[in-house]
């Protein structure tokens, strides 16, 4: 078993603690993404009731789902900087995973819309402890020579878990109720919540046993929570990490436009929900396949060419979705958009890690993760508001964002790596 573990680590060429953290995030990603599919069904069921404060059921579902992303993104700069000040990452990850396990189990006892709102909000706060501390830990366990590959591996496994959850969640609900050996009957909804709780606990166990903070981590953050906007060096107008955050926000918003307009997409392409599911998953498929090789390539060829190339590719792959009349072409466009996202995300995190000072990984990298989270929230809201004008309008809006993001990267970001860097040694920690 130990030899097998060594071979797996060698294959991905990362610190074994990064690989363990990636597996842990894959486990909690499965359970957390279960809820994206199940919560709307749970709200619409007879199990949940109570006051809606005059809101339609669809609006209640939207608020419950969006609250998670809003609180998660909003709290990340605070938790990231706090982990910098403490000089440790592992305790923050465990606090977040513990909170996630408790809140996942709490859904079983929720019987009102308000209780669901509170639980989902607490989940968002819990995950805000996990994300910046995890990214900071990956950054500190890596070096300049292999940071892109480490970020790629981490994101690959995290996305595998996030992509697998929704696929399995619907089946778990529909196949219920279940009779357990004690003779008790468990509904499909309760089964999902139990599974989500177990995956969070598995993740907690993996982090507890296999993860340790690097010895080099030092506390190095003041109380100032402000985000630098101007470039302190004076070379450019904008701070490079802030620029990467804005580009990540624009990219995430352009990609997420597709999420909430399923009826319009299906009607335009004369397709069913299966095709839409494949098109939605195409982006994640590209991410899973390419995050690691692109991240590793950025260690050798530099970060900027991939980030700029990804933003450029994002422009036509977003625009064309507004003018397509074929299910197959929409799948191809979403796949190409996923390639663009893979070219931007891991190299951006690696570049931010290169630029972050010692003990500042949590606060600096949280700018990117926060921006990405806000983009994921802005995209669906934008498409929902704009699609009423015409089908292509949301995608034109996303294209404009991609153009601005490309201009920012081109004018404000410099390469920090030498192009002649030797190839990282496979299997080294």
C-alpha positions, 0 to 999 in steps of 0.5 A: 500500500505504501509503495502504491501511495509513492507511485501515485505521488510520483505520478502527480509530482507534488508534495504528498501533503498536497495530494492528501489535501486534494483527496480531502477536498475531493471528499468534502466536495462530493458532499457539498455539491450534493446539496446544490441539486438536493436543496431546491428539491428539499425546499419544494417538498412537503417536508419544509414549510413556514413563512416565506415573507411574501416571496415566491418559492423560486426566489426562496430557493435562489436566496438560500443557494446564493447566500452560501456563495455570498458569505463564503466569498465575503468572509475569505479575506478575514479568515485568510488574514487570520490564518496569516496572523496565527501562522497556521493553516491546518486548524482553520481547515479543521474548523471549517470541515467540522462546521460543514459536517455539523451543518450537513447533519442539521438539514435532517432537522430543518423544517422551515425555510428560515432554518434552511437559510440559517444552515446554508449561511453557516455552511458558507461561513464554514467553507470560508475557513477551508478555502483560503487556508487550503490554498495557502497551505498548497502555496507554502508546501510548493516552491516557485519551480513546482507551484503551478503543478501543485495548484493544478493537482489540488484543483483537479481533485477538488473539481472531481469531487464537485462534479461527481456530487450532483450526478449521484445526488439525484439518484440517491434521492429518487431511489429512497426511501431506504431501510437500514439493518436496524429496520428504520426507514431513511428517506432519500433526502436524509440519505443525502444529508447523511452522506454529505456528513460522512464525506465531511468527516472523512475529509476531517480525518484525512486532514487530521492524520495526513496534513501538517503545517510546513515548518517554514510558515511564519505569522506575518500579517497586520490588522489591516484588512484592506486590499491593495489596488494600486501597484506599490512598485509603480510599474503599473497602475494596478496591483498584480494580485488585485488584477488577477482577482478582477480577471478571475471575477470576469472569467467566473461570471462569463462561465457561470452565465450558462447555469440559470438559463436551462429552459431557454437553452433547451428551447433554442437548441430543441434538446432535453435536460440530458444534453444540458447536463452534458454541456454544463459538465463539459466545462468541469471535464476540461478543468479536470483533464487540464488543470494539472498539465497546464499548471505544471507547464506554467512552472516551466514556460511561465504563468503569464502566457497561459493566463493571457492565452486563457483570457483571449480564448474566453472571448470567442468561446463565450460569444459563440454560445449566444449564436449556436443552434446545435447541441453538439456545437454548444457542448464543444463551446462549453468544452473550449470555455473550460480549456480557457478556464483551466489556462487561467485558474491554476497559473493565476493562483501560482502567480499570486503565490509567487508574488505573496510575501512570506506568511501572506499566502492566506490573505493574498490568495483569498483575493482570487478565491473571493473574486472567483466566488463573486463571479460565480454568483454574478454570472447567473444573476446577470444571465437571468436579468439579461436573457429576457432581452434576447438569448445572445445578450447575456453572452455578449455581456460575458464577452465584454467582461472577458475583453476587459479581463484580457486587457487588464492581464495584458497591460498590468501583469508581468512574468515573474519566472525565467523562461529557461527554468529546468523542468521540475523533478518528478516525484520530489516533495 
